[in-house]
Amino acid sequence: MTQFLSLLLNGISLGAMYALIALGFVIIFKASEVVSFTQGSLLLLGAYSIARLSEPIGFLPAVVVGILLTALAAFLIERLVINRLRGAPVISLAIVTIGIDIILLTELIRRIGSDILNVPHPWGSESVRIGDVGISQNRLIATGVAGVLIIAFFAAFKYSSWGVAMRASAEDGETAALMGIRLGRVSALAWIVAGALAAVAALFLVGAPTPGVSAAAYTVALRAFPAAILGGLDSTGGALVGGLLIGLAESFAAGYQDQLLFLGRGFGDVVPYVVMIAVLLVRPSGLFGTKELTRV
Amino acid sequence: MLSVDALHVTYGGAVQALRGVSLEIPDGKVVAVLGSNGAGKSTLLRTLSGTLRLHRGRIDSGSVRYGDVALGSRDAAAAVRMGLVQVPEGRRIFGRLTVEENLRAGGMGNRDKAAKARARDRVYEMFPVLKERAGQRGLLLSGGEQQMLAIGRALMASPKLLLLDEPSLGLAPRIIGQIGEVIAEINRQGTSVLLVEQNATMALGVADLAYVLDVGEVSLSGSAAELARTDEVQRLYLGHDSDEPAAAEPTPGTRKTLSRWTA
């Protein structure tokens, strides 16, 4: 039971990180109809900047600057590339983002090399015990921060002008433009938010129990893609549920791997994709995704 | 307040949609543009509202002047800010947004908070049913209510010139009558209206001036009352037989057809 609770708690905290990344993925898709594969390298950029800047300027300023830098990078990608390709086929745009991702990733990996950069989280790698259940402080804080961010995001999405503009242009871009909504601005803002969310996720994903920033952090973002897709690519609520589902599945598969030995070692690494495929087989547009509607 | 002069518009550099259209919208008037499918009505509206580029259309020559400003290369948001707001064809309300959110979306181009509040009061006063359903999703409204919402949404931007693209499309005759009254009321409150319609009875009933577009050109123009009396409009748009039969002896069994194929 203790093990179960511990895995549950860790799964939720991991899932909350995935949800942050997946949310960025979903709002980019909603605002600019681009399936953006840049989240992985943006995440790594965030982690890298925070790690490198912590030494000279201190941890907290490094976090702020790191988040701003990542948001800026996302903004530049939108302005310099995506916005100029408006009207290009969706597939081409997706491939373009893969290209950008690879360029950014290659440069970051060159800089990181084979090192593992340490991020000096002030909360260190201590664990806390809640009753019998142990969880690293890092994960616990991560869950809290992610929770607050997710609530703030959903509130803004529901009530703010930005949210209304965003949802209106996601539903019908041309009509939104006719109402005086600047589609370019909505799209740029979505990328900025997505970049910032990825950087926040990065901050915690490279903390305990993960040793630090290495090129491997990139693969974490890859697990957020199935989270976004199984939730439904155009559903923010879906991103949240998808993220939690993937986090829990991964945590349980890793925790009970002795009982799951018949599936082979390292099943935890592939379980996000297995879950995604299983969900899509039953619901092709994801749990909460809009079905492609045809007017009759 | 708006004048279009010898406007030529092509799509994708090949398809000519407008071939030298000139028209005037005087301040405070309702102007109707009639025409069948493919006559260039929507292209005209897209040019005015700045969405031509979204459809890969381009102004080849001619000019559109709104007051002292030359339109044309401006985008939709700029047009809205100048008070030129379009209600799109087929209503296109945001179905997943609530009625209230739809109205908020309509006011996005309007920076002035007080003006927005006034616009909202005016919309709710004009369409009480929208106030009753403020919290409902747009797609749950009936067709007529959706058209009211589409018009109300456009009014949120406090337009000086309202562009209406076929507001009668797919609505019951009784509702079409109501739409006509709404247009007249909006005009009475000081907004000029450009009304693009296939329903000539309603359009000519509410308009001061009218133009007939025909394959990218203006074929008839004049005051709405005058135009309603001409044979061509009677025959093509109002569904009345003209006084003297055009064909000398209509053969029994074959119905008289339109003189042109204008698909």
Interface residues (C-beta under 8 A of the other chain):
Chain A: G87 S161 V164 A165 R167 A168 E171 D172 G173 E174 T175 A176 A177 L178 M179 G180 I181 R182
Chain B: S49 T51 L54 R56 D75 A76 A77 A79 V80 R81 V85 Q86 P88 R92 F94 G95 R96 L97 E101 N102 R104 A105 G106 M108 G109 N110 R153 A154 A157
